Amino acid sequence: MSEFVDATLLRFSQDPFVAGLLNGLGLTAIFNATFDATDIALQSVALGPISARSYKVPAFETVRSIGTDERTMPDAQRVQKERVVPRSGRLEWVDVAFDVVLNTKVQTLVGPLQSVNSQTLEQKLGGVTSIADLRTKLLALYAPSIVDALFAETSISTFDDFERQRHLFIELIGAAPPPFDPNDPAAARDFTVSVAVKITDGFDVSGALQAAKLCRSILEHEVIRGPLAGVERTVPYALVTIFADAAVTDTSLPGLTAAQAKTEVGALFAGERMFAQFIT
């Protein structure tokens, strides 16, 4: 281990250093990299409690195999088998692991259900006289790809096919979502993000990215997260790779100054829903 790696490990015991690192990454960026908001819109985010840190955490890969065993004599048999062998695959190390709570204010984008209306599709369309008439009236409601899918799903190719089936048109009507009120207790939501940190020695961008992606690949298959209301978790960990600021110079990458190289590396990791941070 280099002096930079060892010194950075020790700095993670200091809450102000960890808080500064997270704020430097951007709390909104951390939220957006970890979650896809489906029914809510993020309005503000603040740093909440930070858990105790764990250091040099091993991440063992589970080996999984799926296959079929067959026997033809004396009687034919086929058995599908799935084998799971924990802690038998590749080993990667998480230099620092901890949880952080993001205190957010969110706007609800989905209003309460007001009513449900049900009628026949013929009534909704105002009557149908031919297969061409059916397609034309459906196109007034849906995109062509959806109309094609409806015809394929219901196996309708002729007008007789349509008449032989009973089709219901069900309309769910919801109220408009309430306006955002930052003082409404319902607007406050806490989201826990698990952070995994890799500390790299030197400035090997390719090697650091490879190690980060291998680490996340192992972690995301070993951790099961429960569902969260309003969001979908896209990655199990916010994975951060730390480089020494002094390791990057104006000659580290051809044609790029040190500042430009850091920006490009940050964008490269961000495109993979990960973070790269340069510290002194």
SERO-4910 file (N, C-alpha, C, O; in steps of 0.05 Angstrom, whole numbers):
BEGIN
 pado doro    nc1    nc2    nc3   cac1   cac2   cac3    cc1    cc2    cc3    oc1    oc2    oc3
  Met    A     16    -24      0      0      0      0     17     25      0     39     26     12
  Ser    A      8     46    -14     23     71    -15     16     88      9     -4     83     24
  Glu    A     32    109     14     26    127     35     -1    141     31    -15    146     50
  Phe    A     -8    147      6    -34    160      0    -57    142      8    -76    151     21
  Val    A    -56    117      1    -78     98      7    -81     96     37   -103     98     48
  Asp    A    -58     91     51    -59     88     80    -69    113     94    -86    112    112
  Ala    A    -59    136     85    -67    161     98    -97    167     93   -111    177    111
  Thr    A   -107    161     69   -135    165     63   -153    147     79   -174    155     87
  Leu    A   -145    122     83   -160    104    100   -164    116    128   -186    115    139
  Leu    A   -142    127    139   -144    138    166   -162    163    166   -175    168    186
  Arg    A   -162    179    145   -178    203    144   -208    197    144   -224    214    153
  Phe    A   -216    173    136   -244    166    135   -255    162    164   -280    161    167
  Ser    A   -238    161    184   -248    160    211   -258    187    221   -271    189    241
  Gln    A   -253    208    205   -260    235    213   -287    243    199   -288    244    174
  Asp    A   -307    247    214   -333    254    202   -332    279    184   -345    279    163
  Pro    A   -318    300    192   -317    324    174   -305    317    146   -314    328    126
  Phe    A   -285    299    146   -273    291    120   -294    276    103   -297    282     79
  Val    A   -309    258    115   -329    242    100   -351    261     91   -360    258     68
  Ala    A   -360    279    108   -381    297    100   -372    315     77   -387    321     58
  Gly    A   -347    325     79   -336    341     57   -334    326     31   -340    337     10
  Leu    A   -326    300     32   -325    284      8   -352    281     -5   -355    284    -29
  Leu    A   -372    274     12   -399    270      1   -411    296    -11   -423    295    -32
  Asn    A   -407    318      3   -416    343     -8   -401    351    -33   -413    364    -51
  Gly    A   -376    344    -34   -361    349    -59   -370    333    -82   -370    342   -105
  Leu    A   -379    308    -77   -391    292    -99   -418    304   -108   -425    301   -132
  Gly    A   -432    316    -90   -458    327    -96   -480    308    -86   -483    286    -96
  Leu    A   -495    317    -66   -516    300    -55   -538    293    -75   -548    271    -75
  Thr    A   -545    313    -91   -565    307   -112   -554    287   -132   -569    269   -141
  Ala    A   -528    289   -139   -516    270   -158   -516    242   -146   -521    222   -160
  Ile    A   -510    240   -119   -511    214   -106   -539    202   -107   -542    178   -113
  Phe    A   -559    218   -101   -587    209   -102   -593    199   -131   -604    177   -134
  Asn    A   -587    215   -151   -595    209   -178   -580    184   -189   -590    170   -206
  Ala    A   -555    180   -179   -540    157   -188   -550    131   -175   -546    109   -186
  Thr    A   -563    133   -152   -572    110   -137   -601    103   -142   -609     80   -142
  Phe    A   -617    124   -147   -646    120   -150   -656    132   -176   -645    151   -186
  Asp    A   -677    120   -187   -693    132   -208   -720    139   -195   -735    122   -186
  Ala    A   -725    165   -194   -751    174   -182   -773    168   -202   -772    177   -225
  Thr    A   -794    155   -193   -817    147   -210   -842    164   -203   -854    175   -221
  Asp    A   -848    165   -178   -873    179   -170   -868    204   -154   -886    216   -143
  Ile    A   -842    212   -151   -835    236   -136   -815    252   -152   -802    242   -170
  Ala    A   -813    277   -145   -792    295   -156   -776    306   -134   -787    318   -115
  Leu    A   -750    303   -135   -732    313   -114   -731    344   -115   -726    356   -136
  Gln    A   -736    356    -92   -736    385    -90   -711    395    -75   -700    416    -83
  Ser    A   -703    381    -55   -679    389    -40   -668    364    -26   -682    345    -21
  Val    A   -642    365    -19   -629    343     -6   -608    354     13   -593    372      6
  Ala    A   -607    343     37   -587    351     57   -574    325     68   -585    304     67
  Leu    A   -550    329     78   -535    306     89   -545    299    117   -546    316    134
  Gly    A   -553    274    120   -562    264    146   -540    248    160   -516    252    155
  Pro    A   -548    231    179   -528    215    194   -510    198    176   -519    187    156
  Ile    A   -485    195    184   -466    178    170   -459    155    190   -451    161    213
  Ser    A   -461    131    181   -455    108    198   -426    105    203   -409    118    191
  Ala    A   -419     87    222   -391     80    226   -380     67    201   -394     54    187
  Arg    A   -354     71    197   -341     61    173   -330     33    178   -320     27    199
  Ser    A   -331     16    157   -317    -10    157   -295     -8    136   -298      4    115
  Tyr    A   -272    -20    143   -248    -17    126   -239    -44    115   -241    -65    128
  Lys    A   -230    -43     90   -219    -67     77   -239    -91     79   -233   -112     91
  Val    A   -263    -86     68   -284   -106     70   -282   -125     46   -282   -115     23
  Pro    A   -279   -151     50   -278   -169     27   -305   -173     14   -325   -176     28
  Ala    A   -306   -173    -12   -330   -178    -27   -325   -204    -43   -311   -204    -63
  Phe    A   -337   -226    -34   -334   -252    -47   -356   -256    -67   -379   -250    -62
  Glu    A   -348   -266    -90   -368   -272   -111   -380   -299   -107   -365   -318   -101
  Thr    A   -406   -302   -110   -420   -328   -109   -420   -340   -137   -427   -326   -157
  Val    A   -412   -364   -140   -412   -378   -165   -439   -391   -169   -448   -407   -152
  Arg    A   -452   -385   -191   -478   -396   -198   -477   -411   -225   -465   -401   -244
  Ser    A   -489   -434   -226   -490   -449   -251   -517   -461   -254   -529   -471   -235
  Ile    A   -527   -461   -279   -553   -472   -285   -549   -492   -308   -536   -485   -328
  Gly    A   -560   -516   -305   -557   -536   -326   -578   -557   -325   -596   -556   -308
  Thr    A   -576   -576   -342   -596   -598   -344   -581   -624   -344   -563   -629   -360
  Asp    A   -590   -642   -327   -580   -670   -327   -601   -688   -341   -625   -686   -335
  Glu    A   -592   -704   -360   -610   -722   -375   -601   -751   -372   -578   -757   -370
  Arg    A   -622   -768   -372   -618   -797   -372   -637   -810   -391   -661   -804   -390
  Thr    A   -628   -826   -409   -645   -839   -429   -652   -868   -422   -672   -878   -432
  Met    A   -636   -881   -406   -641   -909   -399   -641   -913   -369   -624   -901   -356
  Pro    A   -659   -929   -357   -679   -945   -371   -704   -929   -379   -720   -937   -396
  Asp    A   -708   -905   -367   -730   -888   -375   -719   -859   -377   -701   -851   -362
  Ala    A   -730   -845   -396   -720   -818   -401   -727   -799   -378   -750   -798   -368
  Gln    A   -707   -784   -369   -711   -765   -348   -694   -740   -354   -672   -742   -365
  Arg    A   -705   -717   -347   -690   -692   -349   -695   -676   -324   -717   -670   -316
  Val    A   -673   -669   -312   -674   -654   -286   -658   -628   -290   -635   -628   -297
  Gln    A   -671   -605   -285   -658   -580   -286   -646   -573   -259   -660   -575   -238
  Lys    A   -621   -566   -258   -607   -561   -233   -595   -533   -233   -586   -522   -253
  Glu    A   -597   -521   -210   -584   -495   -205   -566   -497   -181   -575   -504   -159
  Arg    A   -541   -492   -185   -521   -494   -163   -512   -467   -155   -505   -450   -171
  Val    A   -511   -462   -129   -502   -437   -118   -480   -443    -97   -485   -457    -78
  Val    A   -456   -433   -102   -434   -438    -85   -423   -411    -74   -408   -398    -88
  Pro    A   -432   -403    -50   -423   -377    -40   -393   -376    -35   -380   -396    -29
  Arg    A   -382   -352    -37   -355   -346    -30   -335   -363    -44   -313   -370    -34
  Ser    A   -341   -371    -69   -323   -388    -84   -313   -376   -110   -298   -388   -125
  Gly    A   -322   -351   -116   -314   -338   -140   -291   -318   -135   -274   -322   -118
  Arg    A   -292   -297   -151   -271   -277   -149   -273   -261   -123   -295   -259   -111
  Leu    A   -251   -250   -114   -250   -234    -90   -242   -206    -97   -222   -201   -111
  Glu    A   -258   -187    -88   -251   -158    -91   -253   -145    -64   -267   -155    -46
  Trp    A   -239   -123    -61   -238   -110    -35   -251    -82    -36   -246    -67    -55
  Val    A   -268    -76    -17   -279    -49    -13   -262    -36      9   -260    -45     31
  Asp    A   -249    -15      1   -231     -2     20   -246     10     44   -237      7     67
  Val    A   -268     24     38   -284     35     60   -314     31     52   -322     36     30
  Ala    A   -329     23     72   -358     19     67   -373     32     90   -366     29    114
  Phe    A   -395     45     83   -412     58    104   -438     66     91   -441     66     67
  Asp    A   -458     72    109   -484     82    100   -486    111    106   -476    121    126
  Val    A   -501    125     89   -507    153     94   -536    158     89   -548    146     70
  Val    A   -549    175    105   -577    181    102   -579    208     88   -567    228     96
  Leu    A   -595    209     66   -601    233     52   -628    243     62   -648    230     57
  Asn    A   -628    266     74   -654    279     83   -664    296     59   -652    316     52
  Thr    A   -686    287     48   -696    301     24   -724    313     29   -738    305     47
  Lys    A   -730    332     12   -757    342      9   -766    335    -20   -752    342    -39
  Val    A   -788    322    -22   -797    312    -49   -825    321    -54   -841    325    -36
  Gln    A   -831    324    -80   -859    330    -88   -872    305    -99   -859    291   -115
  Thr    A   -896    299    -90   -910    276   -100   -922    282   -127   -935    303   -131
  Leu    A   -917    264   -146   -926    269   -174   -952    253   -180   -962    256   -202
  Val    A   -961    237   -162   -985    221   -167  -1006    229   -147  -1002    228   -123
  Gly    A  -1030    236   -158  -1052    244   -141  -1069    219   -133  -1066    198   -145
  Pro    A  -1087    222   -114  -1104    200   -106  -1124    193   -128  -1131    210   -144
  Leu    A  -1132    167   -129  -1151    158   -148  -1179    169   -141  -1188    167   -118
  Gln    A  -1192    182   -161  -1218    194   -156  -1241    176   -165  -1260    173   -151
  Ser    A  -1238    163   -188  -1259    147   -198  -1249    127   -218  -1227    130   -229
  Val    A  -1266    106   -223  -1260     86   -243  -1285     83   -261  -1307     77   -251
  Asn    A  -1281     88   -286  -1303     85   -306  -1299     61   -323  -1276     56   -332
  Ser    A  -1320     46   -328  -1318     22   -344  -1341     23   -365  -1364     28   -358
  Gln    A  -1334     17   -390  -1354     15   -411  -1342     -3   -433  -1318     -9   -433
  Thr    A  -1359    -11   -451  -1349    -28   -473  -1332    -10   -491  -1335     14   -493
  Leu    A  -1313    -23   -505  -1296     -9   -523  -1312      3   -546  -1306     25   -555
  Glu    A  -1333    -11   -555  -1350     -1   -576  -1364     25   -567  -1366     44   -583
  Gln    A  -1373     26   -542  -1385     51   -532  -1365     74   -531  -1371     96   -539
  Lys    A  -1341     68   -522  -1320     88   -520  -1313     99   -548  -1309    123   -551
  Leu    A  -1313     82   -568  -1305     90   -595  -1329    101   -611  -1326    111   -633
  Gly    A  -1353    100   -599  -1376    110   -614  -1386     91   -636  -1397    101   -656
  Gly    A  -1382     65   -632  -1390     46   -652  -1367     41   -672  -1351     58   -678
  Val    A  -1366     16   -681  -1345      8   -700  -1358     -8   -723  -1375    -26   -718
  Thr    A  -1352     -1   -748  -1365    -13   -771  -1347    -32   -787  -1356    -48   -803
  Ser    A  -1321    -29   -783  -1302    -45   -799  -1275    -46   -785  -1271    -31   -766
  Ile    A  -1258    -64   -794  -1232    -66   -782  -1216    -41   -786  -1200    -32   -769
  Ala    A  -1220    -28   -810  -1206     -3   -816  -1216     19   -798  -1201     36   -789
  Asp    A  -1243     19   -793  -1255     39   -775  -1245     35   -747  -1239     55   -733
  Leu    A  -1242     10   -738  -1231      5   -711  -1203     15   -708  -1196     29   -689
  Arg    A  -1186     10   -728  -1158     19   -727  -1157     50   -726  -1142     62   -711
  Thr    A  -1173     63   -743  -1173     92   -744  -1181    104   -718  -1169    124   -708
  Lys    A  -1202     93   -705  -1211    105   -680  -1192     99   -657  -1189    115   -639
  Leu    A  -1179     75   -658  -1159     70   -637  -1134     88   -640  -1122     96   -620
  Leu    A  -1127     94   -665  -1104    112   -670  -1109    140   -659  -1091    155   -654
  Ala    A  -1135    147   -656  -1141    173   -644  -1136    173   -614  -1134    194   -601
  Leu    A  -1133    149   -602  -1128    147   -573  -1099    139   -566  -1089    147   -546
  Tyr    A  -1087    123   -584  -1061    111   -578  -1042    115   -601  -1049    120   -623
  Ala    A  -1016    111   -594   -995    112   -615   -997     87   -633  -1008     67   -624
  Pro    A   -988     89   -658   -989     66   -676   -977     40   -664   -988     18   -669
  Ser    A   -955     42   -650   -942     18   -638   -960      5   -618   -961    -20   -616
  Ile    A   -975     21   -602   -994     10   -583  -1017     -4   -596  -1026    -25   -588
  Val    A  -1028      9   -617  -1050     -3   -632  -1041    -30   -645  -1056    -49   -644
  Asp    A  -1017    -31   -656  -1007    -56   -668  -1005    -77   -646  -1012   -100   -651
  Ala    A   -996    -69   -623   -993    -89   -601  -1020    -99   -591  -1023   -122   -585
  Leu    A  -1040    -81   -591  -1067    -89   -583  -1079   -110   -602  -1091   -130   -594
  Phe    A  -1075   -105   -628  -1085   -124   -648  -1071   -151   -646  -1083   -172   -648
  Ala    A  -1045   -150   -641  -1029   -175   -638  -1037   -190   -613  -1039   -214   -613
  Glu    A  -1040   -176   -591  -1046   -188   -565  -1073   -201   -565  -1077   -223   -554
  Thr    A  -1093   -189   -578  -1120   -199   -579  -1126   -216   -603  -1148   -226   -607
  Ser    A  -1106   -220   -620  -1108   -237   -645  -1131   -227   -662  -1147   -243   -672
  Ile    A  -1133   -201   -667  -1153   -190   -684  -1141   -185   -712  -1122   -169   -714
  Ser    A  -1152   -198   -732  -1143   -193   -759  -1166   -187   -777  -1163   -176   -799
  Thr    A  -1191   -194   -769  -1215   -188   -784  -1236   -175   -766  -1233   -176   -741
  Phe    A  -1256   -164   -778  -1278   -151   -762  -1293   -173   -746  -1303   -167   -724
  Asp    A  -1295   -196   -758  -1308   -218   -743  -1293   -225   -718  -1305   -231   -697
  Asp    A  -1266   -225   -720  -1250   -230   -696  -1257   -210   -674  -1259   -217   -650
  Phe    A  -1260   -185   -681  -1266   -164   -662  -1294   -168   -650  -1297   -165   -625
  Glu    A  -1314   -175   -666  -1341   -177   -657  -1345   -202   -639  -1363   -202   -621
  Arg    A  -1329   -222   -642  -1332   -247   -626  -1322   -243   -598  -1328   -259   -580
  Gln    A  -1307   -222   -593  -1295   -217   -566  -1309   -193   -553  -1318   -174   -566
  Arg    A  -1310   -194   -526  -1321   -171   -511  -1297   -155   -501  -1279   -166   -487
  His    A  -1297   -130   -507  -1274   -113   -499  -1284    -91   -481  -1304    -77   -486
  Leu    A  -1271    -88   -458  -1277    -67   -439  -1257    -45   -440  -1233    -50   -444
  Phe    A  -1267    -20   -437  -1249      3   -435  -1252     14   -407  -1273     24   -399
  Ile    A  -1231     11   -391  -1231     19   -363  -1214     44   -361  -1190     45   -369
  Glu    A  -1225     65   -349  -1211     91   -347  -1208     97   -317  -1227     99   -302
  Leu    A  -1183    100   -309  -1176    107   -281  -1171    137   -280  -1154    147   -295
  Ile    A  -1186    152   -264  -1184    181   -263  -1173    188   -236  -1184    182   -215
  Gly    A  -1150    202   -236  -1137    210   -211  -1138    240   -208  -1140    255   -227
  Ala    A  -1137    248   -183  -1136    277   -177  -1108    288   -184  -1089    273   -185
  Ala    A  -1107    314   -188  -1081    327   -193  -1064    324   -168  -1075    326   -145
  Pro    A  -1038    319   -171  -1021    317   -147  -1021    343   -132  -1024    364   -143
  Pro    A  -1018    342   -106  -1018    367    -90   -994    384    -96   -973    373   -103
  Pro    A   -997    410    -94   -973    428    -98   -952    422    -77   -958    414    -54
  Phe    A   -927    427    -84   -905    422    -66   -905    442    -43   -906    466    -48
  Asp    A   -904    432    -19   -903    448      5   -880    438     22   -882    417     34
  Pro    A   -858    453     23   -834    444     38   -840    441     67   -825    427     81
  Asn    A   -861    453     78   -867    451    106   -886    428    112   -891    422    136
  Asp    A   -895    414     92   -913    391     96   -896    368    105   -877    360     92
  Pro    A   -902    356    128   -886    333    138   -885    310    118   -865    295    117
  Ala    A   -905    308    101   -905    286     81   -884    290     59   -877    271     45
  Ala    A   -874    315     57   -854    321     36   -826    312     45   -808    309     28
  Ala    A   -823    306     71   -797    298     81   -793    268     78   -810    252     88
  Arg    A   -772    259     64   -766    231     60   -737    227     65   -720    242     56
  Asp    A   -730    205     80   -702    198     84   -695    174     67   -710    154     67
  Phe    A   -673    175     53   -664    153     37   -636    145     46   -618    162     48
  Thr    A   -632    119     52   -606    109     60   -591     99     36   -601     83     20
  Val    A   -567    109     32   -549    101     10   -525     87     22   -512     98     40
  Ser    A   -519     64     12   -495     50     19   -472     59      1   -475     59    -24
  Val    A   -450     67     13   -427     77     -2   -404     57     -1   -397     48     21
  Ala    A   -392     51    -23   -369     34    -25   -346     50    -38   -350     61    -59
  Val    A   -324     52    -24   -301     68    -33   -278     51    -41   -270     33    -27
  Lys    A   -267     58    -65   -241     46    -74   -221     69    -75   -226     90    -86
  Ile    A   -198     64    -62   -176     84    -62   -154     74    -80   -143     52    -76
  Thr    A   -148     89   -101   -128     80   -121   -102     93   -118   -100    117   -111
  Asp    A    -81     78   -123    -54     89   -121    -45     98   -149    -47     82   -168
  Gly    A    -36    122   -152    -27    132   -178    -51    141   -195    -73    147   -184
  Phe    A    -47    142   -221    -68    152   -239    -71    132   -263    -65    139   -285
  Asp    A    -81    109   -256    -88     88   -276   -118     88   -280   -132     73   -266
  Val    A   -128    104   -299   -157    107   -302   -170     80   -310   -190     72   -298
  Ser    A   -158     67   -329   -169     42   -339   -170     21   -317   -190      7   -313
  Gly    A   -148     18   -302   -147     -1   -281   -166      5   -258   -179    -13   -247
  Ala    A   -169     31   -252   -187     39   -230   -216     34   -238   -232     25   -222
  Leu    A   -223     40   -263   -250     35   -273   -257      5   -273   -278     -3   -266
  Gln    A   -237    -10   -282   -241    -40   -283   -245    -50   -254   -263    -67   -250
  Ala    A   -229    -42   -235   -232    -51   -208   -259    -42   -196   -272    -58   -181
  Ala    A   -268    -18   -202   -293     -8   -191   -316    -24   -203   -335    -30   -188
  Lys    A   -316    -30   -229   -338    -44   -241   -339    -73   -232   -360    -84   -228
  Leu    A   -316    -85   -228   -315   -113   -218   -326   -113   -190   -342   -131   -183
  Cys    A   -318    -94   -173   -328    -93   -146   -358    -89   -145   -372   -103   -130
  Arg    A   -369    -71   -161   -398    -67   -161   -413    -91   -172   -434    -97   -163
  Ser    A   -401   -104   -193   -414   -127   -204   -417   -149   -183   -438   -162   -182
  Ile    A   -397   -153   -166   -399   -173   -145   -419   -164   -124   -436   -180   -116
  Leu    A   -418   -139   -116   -435   -130    -95   -465   -131   -103   -482   -138    -87
  Glu    A   -471   -123   -128   -499   -121   -136   -512   -148   -138   -537   -150   -138
  His    A   -496   -170   -140   -508   -197   -141   -508   -210   -114   -519   -232   -111
  Glu    A   -497   -197    -94   -496   -208    -67   -515   -194    -48   -519   -204    -25
  Val    A   -526   -172    -56   -543   -156    -38   -571   -154    -49   -575   -149    -73
  Ile    A   -591   -159    -32   -619   -156    -40   -630   -133    -24   -631   -133      0
  Arg    A   -640   -113    -39   -652    -90    -26   -682    -91    -29   -693    -99    -50
  Gly    A   -696    -83     -9   -725    -82     -9   -735    -58    -26   -720    -39    -31
  Pro    A   -760    -60    -36   -771    -38    -52   -775    -12    -36   -779    -13    -11
  Leu    A   -774     10    -49   -778     36    -36   -801     51    -51   -802     50    -75
  Ala    A   -818     64    -36   -840     78    -48   -831    102    -63   -815    119    -53
  Gly    A   -840    104    -88   -834    128   -104   -809    128   -119   -805    145   -137
  Val    A   -791    109   -114   -765    107   -128   -758     78   -134   -769     60   -122
  Glu    A   -741     75   -154   -729     49   -159   -699     51   -155   -686     69   -165
  Arg    A   -688     32   -140   -659     32   -135   -645     21   -159   -651     -2   -167
  Thr    A   -628     36   -171   -614     27   -196   -588     13   -190   -580     -5   -205
  Val    A   -575     20   -169   -550      6   -161   -550      2   -131   -561     19   -116
  Pro    A   -539    -20   -121   -540    -25    -92   -521     -8    -76   -526     -4    -52
  Tyr    A   -501      2    -89   -481     19    -75   -474     43    -92   -473     42   -116
  Ala    A   -469     65    -78   -456     88    -91   -427     83    -90   -415     85    -69
  Leu    A   -414     77   -113   -386     68   -113   -369     92   -120   -372    105   -141
  Val    A   -350     98   -102   -333    122   -105   -304    112   -108   -294     97    -91
  Thr    A   -290    122   -128   -261    117   -132   -246    143   -126   -252    164   -137
  Ile    A   -227    141   -108   -212    165    -99   -184    164   -111   -170    144   -109
  Phe    A   -177    186   -124   -150    189   -135   -135    211   -119   -148    229   -108
  Ala    A   -109    210   -119    -93    232   -107    -93    255   -127    -86    251   -151
  Asp    A    -99    278   -118   -100    302   -135    -72    306   -147    -70    314   -170
  Ala    A    -51    301   -132    -24    306   -141    -15    286   -162      5    290   -176
  Ala    A    -30    264   -166    -22    243   -185    -28    252   -214    -18    240   -233
  Val    A    -44    273   -217    -51    283   -244    -36    308   -250    -37    327   -235
  Thr    A    -23    308   -273     -8    332   -281    -17    340   -309    -34    326   -322
  Asp    A     -7    361   -319    -14    370   -346     -3    351   -368    -11    354   -391
  Thr    A     13    332   -360     24    313   -380     14    285   -375     23    266   -389
  Ser    A     -5    281   -357    -14    254   -351    -30    242   -374    -26    218   -380
  Leu    A    -46    258   -387    -61    249   -410    -55    267   -434    -58    292   -431
  Pro    A    -47    257   -456    -40    274   -479    -63    292   -487    -85    284   -491
  Gly    A    -56    318   -491    -75    337   -500    -93    349   -479   -111    365   -486
  Leu    A    -90    340   -454   -107    350   -433    -91    361   -410    -71    350   -402
  Thr    A   -100    384   -400    -88    395   -376    -97    377   -352   -115    361   -355
  Ala    A    -85    382   -329    -93    367   -305   -123    371   -299   -137    352   -292
  Ala    A   -132    397   -301   -160    403   -295   -178    389   -315   -199    378   -307
  Gln    A   -170    389   -340   -187    376   -361   -187    346   -357   -208    333   -360
  Ala    A   -165    335   -349   -164    306   -345   -182    297   -322   -196    277   -324
  Lys    A   -182    313   -301   -200    307   -278   -229    308   -286   -246    291   -279
  Thr    A   -236    329   -302   -264    331   -311   -272    308   -329   -294    297   -326
  Glu    A   -254    300   -347   -260    277   -365   -263    251   -349   -280    235   -355
  Val    A   -246    247   -330   -247    222   -314   -273    222   -298   -287    202   -296
  Gly    A   -280    245   -286   -305    247   -271   -329    240   -289   -348    226   -280
  Ala    A   -329    251   -313   -351    245   -332   -352    216   -340   -373    204   -344
  Leu    A   -328    204   -343   -327    175   -350   -340    158   -329   -356    140   -335
  Phe    A   -333    163   -304   -344    147   -282   -374    154   -279   -390    136   -273
  Ala    A   -382    179   -282   -410    187   -279   -427    172   -300   -450    165   -294
  Gly    A   -416    168   -324   -431    154   -344   -436    125   -337   -454    112   -348
  Glu    A   -421    114   -318   -425     87   -307   -441     87   -281   -441     67   -267
  Arg    A   -453    110   -274   -466    114   -248   -447    108   -225   -455     96   -205
  Met    A   -423    118   -228   -403    117   -206   -390    144   -204   -396    162   -219
  Phe    A   -373    147   -184   -360    173   -178   -330    170   -178   -319    149   -169
  Ala    A   -317    190   -188   -288    193   -185   -282    219   -172   -292    240   -180
  Gln    A   -266    219   -151   -260    243   -136   -230    246   -131   -217    227   -124
  Phe    A   -220    270   -135   -192    276   -131   -189    292   -106   -201    313   -102
  Ile    A   -172    282    -88   -168    296    -62   -139    302    -57   -121    288    -68
  Thr    A   -134    321    -41   -106    329    -34    -98    316     -8    -76    320      2
***
